[in-house]
Amino acid sequence: MTVFLVLLFPLLLMVFALLMSRVEDRLRPALVTEDEVGEFLDQARPEEVNTLIREGWSGALDRFRLRRRPRGRKVRRG
């Protein structure tokens, strides 16, 4: 019985940590300013509003910023 607990405890601890990280991500405050929200609501296209409904502010603002980015300029991601 003790061997079973010794083997099971690390697995349960990892599962708990993964679940708690998902909960923490949902509780983290959004980094969206009032100006960005106002600009989005004034100029958003229907596809971007649908993205807002499906994915939330982060996905919708990403699509909105991508559309407003000047053409020919590449975004470097690190």
C-alpha positions as CSV (number, residue, x, y, z in Angstrom):
1,M,0.0,0.0,0.0
2,T,2.8,2.4,0.8
3,V,4.5,1.8,-2.5
4,F,1.3,2.6,-4.3
5,L,1.0,5.9,-2.4
6,V,4.7,6.8,-3.1
7,L,4.1,6.2,-6.9
8,L,0.8,7.9,-7.1
9,F,1.6,11.1,-5.1
10,P,3.9,12.7,-7.7
11,L,1.4,12.0,-10.5
12,L,-1.5,13.5,-8.5
13,L,0.7,16.5,-7.6
14,M,1.5,17.2,-11.3
15,V,-2.1,16.9,-12.3
16,F,-3.1,19.3,-9.6
17,A,-0.4,21.8,-10.6
18,L,-1.6,21.7,-14.3
19,L,-5.2,22.3,-13.3
20,M,-4.3,25.1,-11.0
21,S,-2.3,26.8,-13.7
22,R,-5.4,26.8,-16.0
23,V,-7.4,28.3,-13.2
24,E,-4.8,31.0,-12.6
25,D,-4.7,31.9,-16.3
26,R,-8.4,32.6,-16.2
27,L,-8.2,34.7,-13.1
28,R,-5.3,36.8,-14.3
29,P,-6.5,40.3,-15.1
30,A,-6.8,41.4,-18.7
31,L,-4.2,43.9,-19.9
32,V,-6.7,45.9,-22.0
33,T,-7.0,49.6,-21.6
34,E,-10.2,51.7,-21.9
35,D,-8.9,53.4,-25.1
36,E,-8.3,50.0,-26.8
37,V,-11.8,48.9,-25.9
38,G,-13.3,52.1,-27.3
39,E,-11.3,52.0,-30.5
40,F,-12.2,48.3,-31.0
41,L,-15.9,48.9,-30.4
42,D,-15.9,51.8,-32.9
43,Q,-13.9,50.2,-35.7
44,A,-14.2,46.4,-35.3
45,R,-15.4,44.3,-38.2
46,P,-18.0,41.5,-37.7
47,E,-15.3,38.8,-37.8
48,E,-13.4,40.5,-35.0
49,V,-16.6,40.8,-32.9
50,N,-17.2,37.1,-33.5
51,T,-13.7,36.4,-32.3
52,L,-14.4,38.6,-29.2
53,I,-17.5,36.4,-28.4
54,R,-15.6,33.1,-29.0
55,E,-12.1,33.9,-27.6
56,G,-12.4,37.0,-25.4
57,W,-10.5,40.3,-25.6
58,S,-7.0,38.9,-26.2
59,G,-7.9,37.0,-29.4
60,A,-10.2,39.8,-30.7
61,L,-7.6,42.5,-30.1
62,D,-4.9,40.4,-31.7
63,R,-7.0,40.2,-34.9
64,F,-7.8,43.9,-34.7
65,R,-4.2,44.9,-34.3
66,L,-3.1,42.6,-37.1
67,R,-5.6,44.2,-39.5
68,R,-4.5,47.7,-38.5
69,R,-0.8,47.0,-38.8
70,P,0.8,48.6,-41.8
71,R,1.4,46.3,-44.7
72,G,4.9,45.1,-45.5
73,R,6.0,45.3,-42.0
74,K,6.8,42.0,-40.3
75,V,6.2,41.4,-36.6
76,R,9.1,39.8,-34.8
77,R,8.1,37.4,-32.1
78,G,10.6,36.4,-29.5
